[in-house]
Amino acid sequence: MKVGLYFGSFNPIHHGHLIIAEFMLNQANLDEVWMIVSPQNPLKSSVDLYPEKDRLRMVELAIGENERIKACDVEFGMPRPSYSINTLKHLTDTHPNYEFFLIMGTDTLQHLDKWKDFEFILMNYKILSYQRESSLGGEFAKNQKVKVYKAPAIQISATYIRGLLRMKKSIKYLVPEAVHEYLNALKENSALVSA
Protein backbone atom coordinates (compact mmCIF):
# COMPACT_ATOMS: atom_id res chain seq x y z
CA MET A 1 0.00 0.00 0.00
CA LYS A 2 1.43 3.35 -1.11
CA VAL A 3 0.17 6.13 1.14
CA GLY A 4 0.81 9.85 0.75
CA LEU A 5 0.88 11.73 4.04
CA TYR A 6 -0.42 15.26 3.68
CA PHE A 7 0.35 17.07 6.94
CA GLY A 8 -1.40 20.33 7.71
CA SER A 9 -3.27 22.50 10.15
CA PHE A 10 -6.19 22.57 7.69
CA ASN A 11 -7.37 25.72 9.42
CA PRO A 12 -9.75 25.41 7.62
CA ILE A 13 -9.45 22.87 4.81
CA HIS A 14 -10.23 24.35 1.39
CA HIS A 15 -10.52 23.30 -2.25
CA GLY A 16 -6.79 23.83 -2.82
CA HIS A 17 -5.95 21.10 -0.28
CA LEU A 18 -8.39 18.68 -1.90
CA ILE A 19 -7.11 19.36 -5.41
CA ILE A 20 -3.52 18.63 -4.31
CA ALA A 21 -4.59 15.40 -2.57
CA GLU A 22 -6.42 14.19 -5.68
CA PHE A 23 -3.58 15.33 -7.94
CA MET A 24 -1.05 13.29 -5.95
CA LEU A 25 -3.31 10.22 -5.99
CA ASN A 26 -3.31 10.39 -9.78
CA GLN A 27 0.19 11.60 -10.61
CA ALA A 28 2.18 9.67 -7.99
CA ASN A 29 0.12 6.48 -8.33
CA LEU A 30 -0.72 6.40 -4.64
CA ASP A 31 -3.31 4.04 -3.21
CA GLU A 32 -4.44 6.55 -0.59
CA VAL A 33 -3.73 10.02 0.77
CA TRP A 34 -4.03 10.55 4.52
CA MET A 35 -4.68 14.14 5.52
CA ILE A 36 -2.96 14.36 8.90
CA VAL A 37 -4.48 17.13 10.98
CA SER A 38 -1.67 18.62 13.09
CA PRO A 39 -2.82 19.85 16.51
CA GLN A 40 0.13 22.26 16.68
CA ASN A 41 2.73 22.79 13.98
CA PRO A 42 6.03 23.70 15.72
CA LEU A 43 6.78 26.24 12.98
CA LYS A 44 3.44 28.04 13.22
CA SER A 45 1.69 30.13 15.84
CA SER A 46 -1.33 28.64 17.61
CA VAL A 47 -3.05 32.04 17.52
CA ASP A 48 -6.13 31.96 15.27
CA LEU A 49 -6.21 28.15 15.28
CA TYR A 50 -9.58 26.40 15.29
CA PRO A 51 -9.86 23.59 17.87
CA GLU A 52 -8.34 20.37 16.52
CA LYS A 53 -11.61 18.40 16.72
CA ASP A 54 -13.30 21.04 14.56
CA ARG A 55 -10.48 21.00 12.00
CA LEU A 56 -10.64 17.20 11.85
CA ARG A 57 -14.41 17.29 11.38
CA MET A 58 -14.07 19.80 8.54
CA VAL A 59 -11.54 17.52 6.81
CA GLU A 60 -13.98 14.61 7.16
CA LEU A 61 -16.79 16.72 5.72
CA ALA A 62 -14.62 17.97 2.86
CA ILE A 63 -13.53 14.46 1.87
CA GLY A 64 -17.09 13.16 1.90
CA GLU A 65 -17.34 9.70 0.38
CA ASN A 66 -13.94 9.67 -1.33
CA GLU A 67 -12.58 6.34 -0.08
CA ARG A 68 -9.02 7.03 -1.23
CA ILE A 69 -8.56 10.15 0.92
CA LYS A 70 -8.68 9.74 4.71
CA ALA A 71 -8.82 12.18 7.62
CA CYS A 72 -6.18 11.18 10.17
CA ASP A 73 -6.00 12.24 13.82
CA VAL A 74 -2.89 10.20 14.70
CA GLU A 75 -1.11 13.27 16.11
CA PHE A 76 -3.90 14.07 18.57
CA GLY A 77 -2.58 11.48 21.03
CA MET A 78 1.10 12.30 20.53
CA PRO A 79 3.38 14.82 22.32
CA ARG A 80 3.10 18.45 21.25
CA PRO A 81 4.17 20.34 19.30
CA SER A 82 3.68 17.83 16.48
CA TYR A 83 6.97 16.82 14.88
CA SER A 84 6.55 14.97 11.59
CA ILE A 85 9.47 12.65 12.36
CA ASN A 86 7.65 11.25 15.40
CA THR A 87 4.48 10.71 13.38
CA LEU A 88 6.40 9.04 10.54
CA LYS A 89 8.16 6.63 12.91
CA HIS A 90 4.87 5.83 14.65
CA LEU A 91 3.03 5.15 11.40
CA THR A 92 5.91 3.06 10.03
CA ASP A 93 5.90 0.95 13.21
CA THR A 94 2.12 0.46 13.20
CA HIS A 95 1.86 -0.16 9.43
CA PRO A 96 5.07 -2.03 8.52
CA ASN A 97 3.71 -3.15 5.14
CA TYR A 98 2.84 0.37 3.98
CA GLU A 99 5.13 2.65 2.02
CA PHE A 100 4.72 6.23 3.19
CA PHE A 101 5.42 9.35 1.12
CA LEU A 102 5.37 12.96 2.34
CA ILE A 103 3.34 15.48 0.36
CA MET A 104 4.37 19.13 0.63
CA GLY A 105 4.63 22.32 -1.35
CA THR A 106 7.97 23.52 -2.65
CA ASP A 107 7.73 26.48 -0.26
CA THR A 108 7.81 23.99 2.65
CA LEU A 109 10.42 21.79 0.96
CA GLN A 110 12.75 24.77 0.65
CA HIS A 111 12.84 25.04 4.46
CA LEU A 112 13.02 21.33 5.24
CA ASP A 113 16.24 21.91 7.17
CA LYS A 114 14.15 23.60 9.89
CA TRP A 115 12.34 20.30 10.55
CA LYS A 116 13.42 18.08 13.42
CA ASP A 117 15.64 15.19 12.15
CA PHE A 118 15.16 16.24 8.52
CA GLU A 119 18.21 14.18 7.48
CA PHE A 120 16.53 11.00 8.76
CA ILE A 121 13.35 11.92 6.86
CA LEU A 122 15.29 12.41 3.62
CA MET A 123 17.12 9.12 4.06
CA ASN A 124 14.04 7.03 4.84
CA TYR A 125 11.06 8.59 3.05
CA LYS A 126 10.29 9.86 -0.41
CA ILE A 127 8.89 13.36 -0.76
CA LEU A 128 6.28 14.32 -3.32
CA SER A 129 6.36 18.08 -3.74
CA TYR A 130 4.12 20.38 -5.74
CA GLN A 131 5.27 23.73 -7.07
CA ARG A 132 3.89 26.56 -5.01
CA GLU A 133 4.13 30.27 -5.61
CA SER A 134 7.58 31.25 -6.86
CA SER A 135 9.48 28.62 -4.85
CA LEU A 136 11.19 25.77 -6.69
CA GLY A 137 12.11 23.90 -3.50
CA GLY A 138 15.71 25.09 -3.18
CA GLU A 139 18.53 22.56 -2.86
CA PHE A 140 16.19 19.87 -1.54
CA ALA A 141 14.40 19.69 -4.89
CA LYS A 142 17.58 18.12 -6.33
CA ASN A 143 17.61 15.28 -3.79
CA GLN A 144 17.04 11.84 -5.30
CA LYS A 145 14.31 11.13 -2.72
CA VAL A 146 12.32 14.18 -3.86
CA LYS A 147 10.04 14.42 -6.89
CA VAL A 148 8.61 17.83 -7.79
CA TYR A 149 5.33 17.99 -9.71
CA LYS A 150 3.83 20.88 -11.61
CA ALA A 151 0.40 20.77 -9.99
CA PRO A 152 -2.53 23.10 -10.71
CA ALA A 153 -1.79 26.52 -9.22
CA ILE A 154 -4.53 27.20 -6.67
CA GLN A 155 -4.03 30.57 -5.00
CA ILE A 156 -6.22 29.93 -1.96
CA SER A 157 -4.93 30.01 1.60
CA ALA A 158 -6.53 29.25 4.94
CA THR A 159 -5.17 32.60 6.19
CA TYR A 160 -7.09 34.41 3.44
CA ILE A 161 -10.28 32.49 4.31
CA ARG A 162 -9.97 33.30 8.02
CA GLY A 163 -9.43 36.96 7.10
CA LEU A 164 -12.65 36.98 5.07
CA LEU A 165 -14.51 35.40 7.98
CA ARG A 166 -13.21 38.06 10.38
CA MET A 167 -14.43 40.75 7.99
CA LYS A 168 -17.80 38.97 7.68
CA LYS A 169 -17.22 38.41 3.95
CA SER A 170 -18.35 35.41 1.90
CA ILE A 171 -16.12 32.34 1.56
CA LYS A 172 -18.52 30.58 -0.79
CA TYR A 173 -16.72 28.44 -3.42
CA LEU A 174 -13.41 28.64 -1.52
CA VAL A 175 -14.31 25.70 0.70
CA PRO A 176 -16.64 22.73 0.16
CA GLU A 177 -20.25 23.56 0.98
CA ALA A 178 -20.30 21.18 3.97
CA VAL A 179 -17.27 22.99 5.43
CA HIS A 180 -18.92 26.35 4.78
CA GLU A 181 -21.99 25.21 6.71
CA TYR A 182 -19.84 23.89 9.56
CA LEU A 183 -17.98 27.20 9.84
CA ASN A 184 -21.30 29.06 9.88
CA ALA A 185 -22.48 26.80 12.70
CA LEU A 186 -19.27 27.47 14.65
CA LYS A 187 -19.80 31.20 14.21
CA GLU A 188 -23.41 30.99 15.35
CA ASN A 189 -22.32 29.04 18.43
CA SER A 190 -19.61 31.64 19.15
CA ALA A 191 -17.01 28.84 18.96
CA LEU A 192 -14.60 30.57 16.61
CA VAL A 193 -11.12 30.85 18.07
CA SER A 194 -10.93 34.44 16.89
CA ALA A 195 -13.50 36.42 15.01
C-alpha positions in Angstrom: 0.0 0.0 0.0 1.4 3.4 -1.1 0.2 6.1 1.1 0.8 9.9 0.7 0.9 11.7 4.0 -0.4 15.3 3.7 0.4 17.1 6.9 -1.4 20.3 7.7 -3.3 22.5 10.1 -6.2 22.6 7.7 -7.4 25.7 9.4 -9.7 25.4 7.6 -9.4 22.9 4.8 -10.2 24.4 1.4 -10.5 23.3 -2.2 -6.8 23.8 -2.8 -5.9 21.1 -0.3 -8.4 18.7 -1.9 -7.1 19.4 -5.4 -3.5 18.6 -4.3 -4.6 15.4 -2.6 -6.4 14.2 -5.7 -3.6 15.3 -7.9 -1.1 13.3 -6.0 -3.3 10.2 -6.0 -3.3 10.4 -9.8 0.2 11.6 -10.6 2.2 9.7 -8.0 0.1 6.5 -8.3 -0.7 6.4 -4.6 -3.3 4.0 -3.2 -4.4 6.6 -0.6 -3.7 10.0 0.8 -4.0 10.5 4.5 -4.7 14.1 5.5 -3.0 14.4 8.9 -4.5 17.1 11.0 -1.7 18.6 13.1 -2.8 19.9 16.5 0.1 22.3 16.7 2.7 22.8 14.0 6.0 23.7 15.7 6.8 26.2 13.0 3.4 28.0 13.2 1.7 30.1 15.8 -1.3 28.6 17.6 -3.0 32.0 17.5 -6.1 32.0 15.3 -6.2 28.2 15.3 -9.6 26.4 15.3 -9.9 23.6 17.9 -8.3 20.4 16.5 -11.6 18.4 16.7 -13.3 21.0 14.6 -10.5 21.0 12.0 -10.6 17.2 11.8 -14.4 17.3 11.4 -14.1 19.8 8.5 -11.5 17.5 6.8 -14.0 14.6 7.2 -16.8 16.7 5.7 -14.6 18.0 2.9 -13.5 14.5 1.9 -17.1 13.2 1.9 -17.3 9.7 0.4 -13.9 9.7 -1.3 -12.6 6.3 -0.1 -9.0 7.0 -1.2 -8.6 10.1 0.9 -8.7 9.7 4.7 -8.8 12.2 7.6 -6.2 11.2 10.2 -6.0 12.2 13.8 -2.9 10.2 14.7 -1.1 13.3 16.1 -3.9 14.1 18.6 -2.6 11.5 21.0 1.1 12.3 20.5 3.4 14.8 22.3 3.1 18.4 21.2 4.2 20.3 19.3 3.7 17.8 16.5 7.0 16.8 14.9 6.5 15.0 11.6 9.5 12.7 12.4 7.6 11.3 15.4 4.5 10.7 13.4 6.4 9.0 10.5 8.2 6.6 12.9 4.9 5.8 14.7 3.0 5.2 11.4 5.9 3.1 10.0 5.9 1.0 13.2 2.1 0.5 13.2 1.9 -0.2 9.4 5.1 -2.0 8.5 3.7 -3.2 5.1 2.8 0.4 4.0 5.1 2.6 2.0 4.7 6.2 3.2 5.4 9.3 1.1 5.4 13.0 2.3 3.3 15.5 0.4 4.4 19.1 0.6 4.6 22.3 -1.3 8.0 23.5 -2.7 7.7 26.5 -0.3 7.8 24.0 2.6 10.4 21.8 1.0 12.7 24.8 0.7 12.8 25.0 4.5 13.0 21.3 5.2 16.2 21.9 7.2 14.2 23.6 9.9 12.3 20.3 10.6 13.4 18.1 13.4 15.6 15.2 12.1 15.2 16.2 8.5 18.2 14.2 7.5 16.5 11.0 8.8 13.4 11.9 6.9 15.3 12.4 3.6 17.1 9.1 4.1 14.0 7.0 4.8 11.1 8.6 3.1 10.3 9.9 -0.4 8.9 13.4 -0.8 6.3 14.3 -3.3 6.4 18.1 -3.7 4.1 20.4 -5.7 5.3 23.7 -7.1 3.9 26.6 -5.0 4.1 30.3 -5.6 7.6 31.2 -6.9 9.5 28.6 -4.8 11.2 25.8 -6.7 12.1 23.9 -3.5 15.7 25.1 -3.2 18.5 22.6 -2.9 16.2 19.9 -1.5 14.4 19.7 -4.9 17.6 18.1 -6.3 17.6 15.3 -3.8 17.0 11.8 -5.3 14.3 11.1 -2.7 12.3 14.2 -3.9 10.0 14.4 -6.9 8.6 17.8 -7.8 5.3 18.0 -9.7 3.8 20.9 -11.6 0.4 20.8 -10.0 -2.5 23.1 -10.7 -1.8 26.5 -9.2 -4.5 27.2 -6.7 -4.0 30.6 -5.0 -6.2 29.9 -2.0 -4.9 30.0 1.6 -6.5 29.2 4.9 -5.2 32.6 6.2 -7.1 34.4 3.4 -10.3 32.5 4.3 -10.0 33.3 8.0 -9.4 37.0 7.1 -12.6 37.0 5.1 -14.5 35.4 8.0 -13.2 38.1 10.4 -14.4 40.8 8.0 -17.8 39.0 7.7 -17.2 38.4 4.0 -18.3 35.4 1.9 -16.1 32.3 1.6 -18.5 30.6 -0.8 -16.7 28.4 -3.4 -13.4 28.6 -1.5 -14.3 25.7 0.7 -16.6 22.7 0.2 -20.3 23.6 1.0 -20.3 21.2 4.0 -17.3 23.0 5.4 -18.9 26.4 4.8 -22.0 25.2 6.7 -19.8 23.9 9.6 -18.0 27.2 9.8 -21.3 29.1 9.9 -22.5 26.8 12.7 -19.3 27.5 14.7 -19.8 31.2 14.2 -23.4 31.0 15.3 -22.3 29.0 18.4 -19.6 31.6 19.2 -17.0 28.8 19.0 -14.6 30.6 16.6 -11.1 30.9 18.1 -10.9 34.4 16.9 -13.5 36.4 15.0 
